[in-house]
Amino acid sequence: MSISELQELQRTAAHLRQCLGSLRSRYGDAAPVKRLSNDVERLDIDIRDFAEHPPREVVNGLGQRIPIPDTPYDDSLFRGTDTDDEGLGGLHGSR
């Protein structure tokens, strides 16, 4: 996370705290306000932890592409006593 992204996250959390202050002045210590207060406090803790110990970035590179031919498959591979149509729940062997 870049410094500007972290600063934006901190600004957003500060804005949430301001909104929470408005809610608290209007609704007092109502249960939803208390829960929101806990959530904002948890966000502050997580943002601080993230800033102090940032996790390793995940690299989402494209892996090797596997070509899939346009030619029809060999249906003889699927003929036999032990094959079913997938998803139809056929029985194997005698029951």
VENJOVEN-V64670 format. One record per backbone hydrogen bond with DSSP energy under -1.0 kcal/mol. CO is the residue of the C=O (numbers start at 0). NH is the residue of the N-H. Records with the same first field share a line. If there is no record, write none. Layout:
CO = NH + NH
This chain:
1 = 5
2 = 6
3 = 7
4 = 8
5 = 9
6 = 10
7 = 11
8 = 12
9 = 13
10 = 14
11 = 15
12 = 16
13 = 17
14 = 18
15 = 19
16 = 20
17 = 21
18 = 22
19 = 23
20 = 24
21 = 25
22 = 26
23 = 27
29 = 33
30 = 34
31 = 35
32 = 36
33 = 37
34 = 38
35 = 39
36 = 40
37 = 41
38 = 42
39 = 43
40 = 44
41 = 45
42 = 46
43 = 47
44 = 48
45 = 49
46 = 50
47 = 51
48 = 52
72 = 74
73 = 76
74 = 77
84 = 87
